[in-house]
Amino acid sequence: MRESNPGQNGGRRAISPLRHPCSPKKNLLYKRFLAKPTSYRENLYKSYKNKLTHTLRVAKHLYYNKKLYEYKSNAKSTWKLLNDLIDKKKSKCKLPSFFKSNEEEIFNPTHKANHFCEYFTNIGPDLAKSIPASDKSHRSFLD
């Protein structure tokens, strides 16, 4: 296992498949297969790769099960672990400090909220007004 930030999962994380000690052997088998493609080398590479993949999946499963059991009474740590598991990163997207409505720049958060509320409240009725009326019954579409 490799070290990570001390505050994250007790300072330990699962081994990355790219940094696993067995990955160089898998890569070597693949290079040998590419250099001289034979069915024997292909089968050797594929069987090693499949065993490695299976072993890594089992190790990852055991690691996260153990951590979830350790954190079962600590919701904050459990959520940190789950976010780490799904590789959820915090958003680094910075939102603009204003938005335009009818060419007017709005900076006040309360006014922004009111404009968004007004927009999303009226979108249905405004859309309904733009749809032409029909003289057909809704039942005619079911037949």
Secondary structure by P-SEA (a helix, b strand, c coil): cccccccccccccccccccccaaaaaaaaaaaaaacccaaaaaaaaaaaaaaaaaaaaaaaaaaaaaaaaacccaaaaaaaaaaaaccccccccccccccccccccccaaaaaaaaaaaaaaaaaaaaaabbbbccccccccc
